[in-house]
Structures are given as structure tokens and as C-alpha cells.
Amino acid sequence: MIYNMEFETLPREALEAIQLRRLKQTVERVYATVPFYRKQFDKAGVRPDDIRTLDDLRRLPFTTKQDLRDNYPFGLFAVPMENVVRIHASSGTTGKPTVVGYTARDIQTWAELMARALSAAGATRGDIIHNAYGYGLFTGGLGVHYGAEKLGASVIPISGGNTKRQIMIMKDFGATVLTCTPSYALHLAEVAMEMGVDPKTLKLKVGVFGAEPWSEKMREEIEQKLYLTAIDIYGLSEIIGPGVSVECIEAKKGLHIFEDHFIPEIIDPETGKNLGPGEVGELVITTITKEAFPVIRYRTRDITYLNPEPCICGRTHIRMGRVTGRSDDMLIIRGVNVFPSQIESVLMEIDEVEPHYQLIVDREGNLDILTVLVEVGEHAFSDEVRKLQELERKIEKNIKEYLGVSAKVKLVEPKTIARSEGKAQRVIDKRKI
């Protein structure tokens, strides 16, 4: 179902006219109200009245996460603090947190976008949504919550943690939609079976999963274990939170970006040059309706591509491919670019292993060493040592052939790798320690 038929099915010409009008207004406003943007625009030699077409967006400088940290906490806000009704922030585990603000209208916009996203995933006002995204400074929980209420569905604000209780609530309350990270969805399935609860007996029909890269193979694993349709959703706090784009349940081939609110670009992460449709690069987003915290050409660091082809669902907004990794989290192993999701794709082809893994990168002398820890199933781990060694060699061979990089694979017992209620920690890079 299309939640907002008026805007989600706009002809391209009408959509671009809206984008240009809103872009001009946003650029004028940030130039007048945010010293950082005024300084950056002046440095680049561009003024608001230079933006006459959508292509002129490329003349504006990029905004990075470091810019947000350098202006911590409220330096990039475009409205007075008395107009800010909500503040969210990142965890700040790699430095100062990035802080974002919302006006009352921003909150309404976010709720609208999340209602669109949930509707695209197949949710309706008759559904019970089990929301296991974290509440608090993280945008996931409240973003889904407000969208579910806007849609008119019943929402269970369970947040993360206490997994056994989550299974009980999911079963007793009859949840039909699950929202959480994909890695936590697998953990829920695992714990349910441990409790003697067959996921097939649950009423779940759809899962809306995001906040971390995940592969098509992981989608299949989740769908098989939880007996639902798994839908990919994308968002990030710096832009608005979840609800920037989402797959439609009709196609599940790319995530529709809500272009009446965001203008996407794909650039070469090394040169900053714009790339064309279908070309893989870094996603850059400009917000064109946010009041408190508008961002211009924000470098998301997420690697994807754009697909302008029409979709069978009827939505006309451009689609982005599944995020395969991040340009700043990308591992370079002896000159080869490696994303965790690529390793995951190889592992998910092996029946004997579980979808729980961790990459450990270290350096011996001048050489980078990649070790892949992989959990095996109960039945496989009970096999003799020789068979486990053969399985390790098989996975090493597949990684080498598929990715062109050598890795040492170490099989570990079930439940050895730490589970997460939020984003799974896939990489430990000891070269940086």
C-alpha cells in the first residue's frame, strides 16, 4: 500500500520541480542562519542565488561527520533552541557524538516518512508492531514508534534487551510486524528455539530491519528462521533517522528514497566526482525540508548505487541498492578492498556454519593478516577434528576465489561470538590499536 499517493507517485518532472524549489529555500536559509555553511559557501565561491538548477547542487561543498563534531553540540542548528523540541545524538564511541535537533514540524515530517516506510513494507493500521530498536538518544526506536502511530498501527515499545521477555511478549501480544537490526532478528530466532517456542507459531508476517549492512543471504536466513518477509530500511541520525528509504514489499529490489524530502547523489569516495545511475560509490544526501538541522551534501560513507528505473509498486522515487559497507569502514587487506558483507555472502553459502561471524585484522611485520571467526552449528561442531579442518579450508578457498584475499578461518563453538541487541560488532581492527 502507498501511504501518500500524492507525493510518492509524482511524475519525475513534478518531483524535480518540488526538489528545486525546496533546495533553493534550504540553501538560502542555511546561508543566512548557520555560520558554518556561510563560511563554506563563501570559501567555495558560491552564493544561494547561484543555485538555479538541480545540477547546481554539485557546486556546493560536502558536509562530513567531522564537521558535525567540530560544531558540537548545536553549532549547525538553523533555528533558535526555543524552537527545538527534540535532540538525538550518536553514541560518540569514536569521538564527540554527532548531535541533531528537531522542530515540531521536523517530528511530524519524520512520522510521515516512517509511516510511508512501514506502509511500503506491508504494514497497515491493523498490525501490531513489536519495536525492538533502541529508544533514547539513538533515533531508531522513537523513529519507528512515531511512524507506527501515524500509520494507526498498535506499537509495542519493547526497545532492546531482555530477549526471552521479548519472545514472550511477541507471542502473547500477537505481534505481526517486527522492527530491529537484522543481527538481533537472528538472535531472537535463536533464543525462541532455545525457549521451546517455534517461530512458526508466532503471528509475524513482516520484519523491517536496518541500522547495519546485511546481505541477501542473511535476508534468506531470517525469513527461513522467523517465517516472515524481511524488508530493508535505511536511515541515519544525521539526516533524520530511519525513514530515508525503504524497500517495497512488492519488489524488494532496492530502497525507495523519499525524494520530496532528500536529494541523493553517488560520488567516487576518493575523488568526490559524481557518478551515474548504476555506478557504485558513496551516497551523499541533501535534506530539503528539515528545519532545525538541515544538511547540505552530507557524505554518508555508505556504499551503494542509484536505480532510476520504474518499480512495479507504482512509486516513482529513485531506488538505492542495498548498502554493502562503508567507505570509512572498508578494510584494505594487502591492497584488496573488503567489506564485511562480502565475507558474509561467502559464509552464508556454507550450510554447516551459522550467520554469526567476526573479522579480526592484525599486522605481522609489514603484512596484514585477516582472521575470520565463524560459528558452526551444533551438529557440525560435534564432528571430528579432521572434518572441521576441511571445512575451514573450504571457507578459506571460497573467500580467496570470491574476494581475491587470503584469510585464516577459525571455526568456533555455537554462541561463542557475542550477541548484540543493536548493531553487531563485525570487525576488530587491531592495526588501529
N, C-alpha and C positions, 0 to 999 in steps of 0.2 A: 504494500500500500504506500502511496506517495502522500506524505503528511501535508506538504504545502505545494499544491498543484500549480499555483500562480508563479512561484519562483523556481521550483525545481525542474520545470519543463519549458522554461523560456527558450525561444529561438536564440541562436548564437548572437545575432546582430543586436537583439534587445538586451541580452545579458551583458554584452560588451559595452553597450551604451550606459548601463547602470554602473558597471565597474569603473568606467572612465569618470563619470560624474562623482562617484564616491571617492575615487583615488585623488582627484583634484582637491576635494574638500579635506581629505585626510592630510595631504601634503601641506596644504595651506595652514591647517590647524597646528601640526607639529612644528612647523617652521616658526609660528607665532608664539607657541606656548612651551616648547621644550628646547632649552639652550643647547643640549647635545646635538639635536638634529639641525638646528640653525647653523651651528659651527661646522658640522659635517657637510651640509649642503653648500655652504659658502666655500669650504675647502675644495669641494668638487666642482665649483664654478657653476652651480645650477640653482635656479630660483623656482618657487612654486609655479609662476606663470610660464615656465619652460615646459611644463607637463601638459602637452596638447593632445597626445595620443597615448594609447596603452604601451606602445613601443618605447615611449619616452621614459617609462619606468626604469629602463636599463641604465639611464643616465645617473640615477640616484645611487649613493653608496650603500654598501651592505651594512647590516647591523649584526653583531655577533654576541654570543653569550658573555664574552669578556666585557663588552660594552655595558651589558646589564649589570655585571658585577662591579664595574668601575663606577657606576652611578647608583650603587646600593645606598639606602634602600628605595627611596622614592624619586630619584633624580630624573627618571624617564616618564613620570606621570604627567599627563597632559591636562589634568583638571585639579582644582584645589582639593586638599584632603577632606574637606567637609562634604565633598561630592562622592567620595569613595566609600562604598558600603561593604566591600569585602576585600580581603587581602589573602592571597595564596603565595606560597614560596616553595622552591625546591629544597631538597634535603641539605644542600651545601656540603656534601661529602668531599668534593674536590676543590673547595674554596668557599668564598662567601655565597650564600644562596641567591638565586635569582628571584626577585620579588615582583609580583604582578598585582594590579588593582582592578577593581570592577565598580562601575557606577550601577545604579539600579537598572538602567536600560541595558547595560552590558549583561547583567544577570538574566534579564528577560531574553536577550539575544541568545545567550548560551543555552537556556532552557529550550528555546525554539530549535536550535541546532541539534541538541541531543534528542529532542522529540522526533525530529526528522531522521536522525541516525537509528534510533530504536525502531521506528516505523519501517525504515528500509530493511532492517534485519528481520522483519516479520512480526514485531511486537504490536499489540493492539491494546486498547483500553481495558479489554477483558483479561489481560495477563497479570500474573503475579511475578514480579521481578525480584530475584534474590541478588542483591547488590553487594558483592564481596570485594569491591575495590575499597581501598583505604579512605577513611574520612579524615578530615583535618587539613593541614596545610597542603597536602597532596590534592590535586584537582580531581582525581578520578572519582572518588565516592560521591561528592556533592554534585559533580557534573552530571553523572548518571541519574542521581536522585531527583534533581530538579527537572531533568528531561522526562523521566518516568511519570512524574506528577503532571507535567504539562501534557503528556500524551493521554493522561487519565487512567493509567495503569495503577495497580497496587504495588507499592515498593516496600521491600523488607530491607531496612538499613543495617545489614548484619556486619558490614565492614570486613576487615581481615582478622585472621586468628581464630583460635578455638575451633579447629576443623571438625572435630567429632560433633560438637554442638551444631555446627553449620549443616552437617549431614542430617541431623535430627530435625532441625528447623525446615530444611529443604523438603524433607519427606512429609512432615506433619502439616506444614502450611500449604503444600501442593504447589511449590514454585514451578512456573512454566518457562521462565527465562533466567539464565544465569549470566551475570556480568562479573568478570575478574580477569586477571592475567592468564594467558594460556598455560603457563607452567603451574599456576595454582589450580587450574581446572584439572590437570592431570593428577595433582596431589589429592584433590577432592575425590577423584575416582578411585585412587589407591586406598585412601582411608575408608571410603564407603565399603569396599570389598573386605577390608580388614574387620570392619564392624559387622559384617554379615549382611550388609544392605546391597542388594543387587541394583546397580544404577538403572537397569531396565524397568524397575518398579517405580522409579521417580516419574514425575509428570513433565520433566524438562523437554522442551521442543527446540529451543534455540539458545545458543551461547554467544555473547558479544564479548570478544576478547581483544585486548590490546595492551599498550604500555611497554611492550618489549617485542623485538623481532621474533617471528616464528615462521616455520616452513610449512609448505603444503603437506608434507609428511606428518608433521605434528598435528595439523588440522585433522587428517585422517585418523590419527591415533585418538584424539579427543572425541571425535564423532563415534568411533567404534566403542570407546570405553564408557561414554556418558549417554549414548543413544540420542544425540541431538544434532542440529545443524549448526556448525561453528562459523561465525561471521567475524571478519576482521574489522576493527575500528582503529582510527588514527587520530591523534591529537597531541598537543604538548602545551605545558603550562604557559610558556612564553607567548603562545599565540592566543589561546583561550582556555585550553584544557581538552578533554575528549570531545569529539564532535566536529573536528575539522573535516574529516572524510570518513566514509564507511562503505563497506561492500553492500550491494543489494542482494537479497535472498534469491531473487530470480536468476541472477547470473553468477555471482561470486567470482567475477573476473575483473578485479581492480576496484579501487575505492573511490566513490564519487566525492570530489572536493566541492564543498558548498561555495561556488564561485561568486555568488552575490555578496559574500562576506570576506572572501580571501582570494588573492590573486597568486597563483602558483607559478614558479619558474623552475627549470632544471639547469644547473650550471656544472661546468667542469670544476671539481673541487680544488684542483691545482691552479688553474688559470683564471677562474671566475667567469669564463666565457659562457654565454647562453647556448644551450643545446636544443635540438629539435625534438619533435614528437618521437617517442620510442627509444630515444637515446638515454642511456643510464648515466645518472650523475647525482649531484646533491640537490635536494629540494630546498627552495627558497620561497618564503611566503611573506606577502604584504597584507596586513589587515586593513579593511576599508570601511568597517562600521564600528570598531571599538572606540569608546570614549576615553576611559581612564588610562589605558595603556596600549595605544596603537604602536605597531612596529612596522618599520619600513625595510623591505628586502631582508628579512631575518634568515640567516643561514642555519637551517635546522640540523645540519650534519647527517641527516638521514639519506640513505642511498635508495633511489627509486627511478621511475620514468613516468612520463605522462602519455595517456592514450586518449585522443580526441574522438575516436570512433563512436558512433551511436550505440546505446545499450538497449537491450531488449526490454528493460524495465520502464522505459519511457523518459527517464531523467536525461537532461541534456548537458549536465555539468561534466566537465572533463574528469577522467579517472586516473588515479595514480596506481602504479604497480605496488605489490606487497613490498614493504621495506625489508631489504636484505641485510642491512647493517648500517653502521655509521662511519662517516669518513674519518672521524677522530678516534673511533674505537677499532678501526680496521687494524688487523695485525699484519705486519710485514715480516715474513719468515724467510730469511735468505733471499730477499728481493721479490718474493711472491706475496701478493695481496690476498689475505684470507679473512673471511667473515665467519663468526661462529655459526651462523645459519647454514653456511655451506658445509661445514663439518656435520652439522645436524642432519642435513639431507642425506649424507653418506651413511650415517649411523642408522637412520630410520629405514634403510633398505635391508638391514640385518635383523632377521626375526628373533635371534637369541638375546638381543640387548634391549634395555629399557630406554625410554626417552629422557633419561637423566644423565647429564654429562658435564664435564668441566675441562676447560683448556688451561694448561699451565705452560707459560712461556718462560724460559730461562736462558742464560747465556753461559756457555762453556768456552773459555778463551775468547775468540772472536766470532764464534758460531752460535746462532740462535737455535735453541732446542725446543721443539713443541711436543708436549706430552698430553695425551687425551685420556682422561679418566672416564670410563664408561661403566654404568651399572649393567649387570646381566640379570636375567630372570632367575627365579628360584630354581627352576628345573635345570637351567644351563649351568649355574654355579655348582651344582652337585655333580657335574661331570668330572671325569678325571683330568688331571693337570694337562696332559697332552692335548686334549680336545680344546681346553681353554687357550692354550698357547697357539693352536692352529687358528682359533677364532681371532685372536689378537693379530696374527699375521695377515689374516684375510682382510681385516678392517684397515690395517696399515697399507696394504696393497691397494685397496679401493680409494683411500684418501690420496695416495700418490698418483693414481691414474686419473682421478677426477679433478684434483686441485693442483697437481704438479708440485706438491710439497711433501717432504718426508716428516712423519710423525711417529712417536713412540706411543703405542696404545697399551693402556693398562686396565684390565678388567677388574672391577671391584664388586664387592658383595652388594646385594639389594639394600637400598636405603642408606648407603654409605655417604652419598653426596647430600649435603644439607638442602632441605626443602625451604622454600620461601613463600610467604603469604603475598608478596608483591613481585617485584622483578627478580628473576633468578640471576645469581652471580655466575655467569658463564665463563668469565676469563679472569685468571690470576696472572698478571704480567710481572714477574719478578725482576725483569730488566729495569723496571722503574723504581724498585725498592732500594 
